[in-house]
Amino acid sequence: MTPTVFVVDDDEALRSALVQLLESAGFAVASYADGLAFLEDCVDDRPGCVLLDVAMPGLSGLEVQEALRGRGLRAPIVFLTGHGDIPMAVRAVQAGAVDFLEKPVTGAALLERVRRALAIDQEQRSERALRQEITARHRRLSAREREVMRLVASGSSSKEIARVLGISVRTVEAHRVHVMHKMGASNLAELVSLAGRCDPG
Amino acid sequence: MSEPRAQPRRDRRPPKAASGDASLRELIENAPDGVFIADLEGRYVDVNAAGCRIFGHPRERIIGRTIMDFIPPEDVARLFAIREGLLRGGDNVAEWTIRREDGTLTPVEVSDTILSDGRWVGFVRDIGRRQELEQDVLRGAEQLRAERNFVDAILDTAATLILVLDREARLVRFNKACETVTGLSQTELIGSTRWFDLIPAEELDGVERATARLRGGESFVEHVNHWRHRDGSLRLIRWRNTLIKDAQGEVSFLIGTGIDITDQVRAEDESRLHLEEASRLQRLQTANELATMLAHQLNQPLAAIATYAGAGQQLLAHAAPDLPKVAATLERISEQALRAGAVIRHLRAFVGRGRAEPGPMDLNAVVQEACGLLAPQARSSGVSLALDLAASLPPVRGVDVYVEQVLLNLLTNAIEAMQGDAGGGGTVLVTTGEIEGKALVTVRDSGPGIDAATAARLFEPFFTRKAHGLGVGLPICRSLIEAQGGRLWPEVHAPGAILHFTLPFTS
């Protein structure tokens, strides 16, 4: 699915300029004159990013950001700010926006930021997919195996694990082999990394 | 001299005719003065008709009696002294008081002489009338003096300068107020034209022109000129001059009444400067608020320009560029540049420093400009700005920057009044029209309105209903409008505040 750049700006001239720029650079674009129209349209988790004006009548950019997060939508947001809105932009970034651009901005810089935001979206999406996969594999481990994996990931040696769990070192070693295999880890470092990306529960 | 009632007596012969020719006798009988003839004892032997009339006694009651019977006792000694003198020769003229038959006293002047034959002749003239006249003259002089004192007191008490000149422009009167203003006394200048030296040389022409207009027939002429005080300082005097002409229509005096307006003009200058300064400060403050707004407004077209330029570059980067599309993009860029220019023009017109001179102005255009300036703010506040402008409004006289400032204030107030409402929104309606021969601008909003208590306090300095704000807006607005000859007032109305202001037409 090709990513979409969602443009939300109340200024008609700037909005159509953004659309033309993005389209001529080959992006799929959807544009909205205010936050409400955008939120009504954007109900699913489509890949893409959002170019969002901070100061708009009706819902402000920050309110739109909050509403998106409230719906669990994680599309990266690039805020467009006037030069008086820096404090607002800082708050937006603290709230998770990937970037902010102070108007006016050159077409090249804007495209560069949009590409980066889309790359972030791409990355976030594959990361999310990966976590889902890891979590699924983790669920397939037995209770004892999960316990061995937790202790291995936290840096304990087989001997220590055997003592803690009250089983033989040989048995611990056997569990470790199963865990490595089921989780798809080829070495200890990989296993530690996978353990950090397991969603709890 | 002869009285009608004396007429019958004229024919009557005196009882004891003197010797001599009849015509002389008649002459004496008809003489206007009284003629008395007495013996050396003072006993009357003859008297003419006028004598009887003066004494107020019939002839028969006079003849045979003596002078002493008719004069007060205290004069008897004087009479004897005079008689002594007369006996030595010569004559005497003296005033006496005669007791008439009815008891009244009458003053007479008597010229006495004793003839060689021993007859004592007295010519008596009634001087009652003369004394009355003399007293009238004295009283008149006294009255004149009193009136002159009275007029002097008025002239010298008046704070008004009063200057009287004769037809040769010589000083006749220079009242106390004139003395105070110049530090010179009337005695130093009276009778001369040296008072001209009080006027600065460059203003003499103006004074001459004013006088010429008076002589040309205007009943009074007003003009303003300076007078130099003895200490060198200048005072500004507003004169109102008039001429006094004699019965022949010739100019006899020029009267000038003047008011020292130095302090008044200075105070007016200061208050105007103060208002200008207050207005400038307020414009700066408003400009500060506008600056943020305008920076945003300016950023929009600039951002659009940069973005269109980027789009154009993208188009040209293609192997076969879509040139019509590039041209359209350039067209967009130029539109947005003009849009940015308009924003800057608005701001510059608004904060433009310099003495704002009143002149003819198109009120509708100023209203449109102010609304144009605030349209983006209204839009981002969700407020709709509506105009209802009079179709043919004659030009008004005023300072457009001030009027725009007042409008921005009223409009900002209106927009902010409605932001207090839950949900925002609302409408601001600006109308122009005419009332009582003046142009009328009305700004009404759909906010909470103005109750009587608020209306009464609306123009107090630092009174504000806004959460933030200095509250200096409306009092200055009103001063600005009044300085231009208009009026600004709120209407007690709720919901929806209504403010009106007027400005005079140019004609």
Chai-1 contact restraints between the chains, C-beta under 6 A:
chainA,res_idxA,chainB,res_idxB,connection_type,confidence,min_distance_angstrom,max_distance_angstrom,comment,restraint_id
A,D11,B,Q300,contact,1.0,0.0,6.0,A-B,restraint_1
A,A13,B,A304,contact,1.0,0.0,6.0,A-B,restraint_2
A,A13,B,Q336,contact,1.0,0.0,6.0,A-B,restraint_3
A,L14,B,Q300,contact,1.0,0.0,6.0,A-B,restraint_4
A,L14,B,A303,contact,1.0,0.0,6.0,A-B,restraint_5
A,L14,B,A304,contact,1.0,0.0,6.0,A-B,restraint_6
A,A17,B,A304,contact,1.0,0.0,6.0,A-B,restraint_7
A,A17,B,T307,contact,1.0,0.0,6.0,A-B,restraint_8
A,A17,B,Y308,contact,1.0,0.0,6.0,A-B,restraint_9
A,L18,B,T307,contact,1.0,0.0,6.0,A-B,restraint_10
A,Q20,B,A311,contact,1.0,0.0,6.0,A-B,restraint_11
A,L21,B,T307,contact,1.0,0.0,6.0,A-B,restraint_12
A,L21,B,G310,contact,1.0,0.0,6.0,A-B,restraint_13
A,L21,B,A311,contact,1.0,0.0,6.0,A-B,restraint_14
A,S24,B,A311,contact,1.0,0.0,6.0,A-B,restraint_15
A,S24,B,Q314,contact,1.0,0.0,6.0,A-B,restraint_16
A,S24,B,L315,contact,1.0,0.0,6.0,A-B,restraint_17
A,A25,B,Q314,contact,1.0,0.0,6.0,A-B,restraint_18
A,P57,B,S380,contact,1.0,0.0,6.0,A-B,restraint_19
A,P57,B,G382,contact,1.0,0.0,6.0,A-B,restraint_20
A,G82,B,H296,contact,1.0,0.0,6.0,A-B,restraint_21
A,G82,B,N299,contact,1.0,0.0,6.0,A-B,restraint_22
A,H83,B,A295,contact,1.0,0.0,6.0,A-B,restraint_23
A,G84,B,T292,contact,1.0,0.0,6.0,A-B,restraint_24
A,G84,B,A295,contact,1.0,0.0,6.0,A-B,restraint_25
A,K103,B,N299,contact,1.0,0.0,6.0,A-B,restraint_26
A,K103,B,A303,contact,1.0,0.0,6.0,A-B,restraint_27
A,P104,B,L302,contact,1.0,0.0,6.0,A-B,restraint_28
A,P104,B,A303,contact,1.0,0.0,6.0,A-B,restraint_29
A,P104,B,A306,contact,1.0,0.0,6.0,A-B,restraint_30
A,V105,B,A306,contact,1.0,0.0,6.0,A-B,restraint_31
A,T106,B,A306,contact,1.0,0.0,6.0,A-B,restraint_32
A,T106,B,G310,contact,1.0,0.0,6.0,A-B,restraint_33
A,G107,B,T307,contact,1.0,0.0,6.0,A-B,restraint_34
A,G107,B,A309,contact,1.0,0.0,6.0,A-B,restraint_35
A,G107,B,G310,contact,1.0,0.0,6.0,A-B,restraint_36
A,G107,B,Q313,contact,1.0,0.0,6.0,A-B,restraint_37
